Amino acid sequence: MIRDKVRQALRDAIENGKDYDAEFRRFLRRQCSLGRSADVSTPDKHGRPIRLLGVSMDITSLKQAELEAARNAMTWRTSRV
């Protein structure tokens, strides 16, 4: 399940100092949007992560544009045959 993958990636970031980068769906006010979160851990002098610094953003319009570009490319390829 996607939620489990996101939780595991976050757990790896916290426990092992790995960078975190995940795409996910979120539901707000009965609407679905796509999000992306990326974090970088900051280690202490012993290499243990002490902080996650990151960003979370809405990528719904980006994914819609990618889908539209793929559709246009497919239409263009099939119209040339």
Secondary structure by P-SEA (a helix, b strand, c coil): caaaaaaaaaaaaaacbbbbbbccccccccbbbbbbbbbbbbbcccccccccccccccaaaaaaaaaaaaaaaaaaaaaac
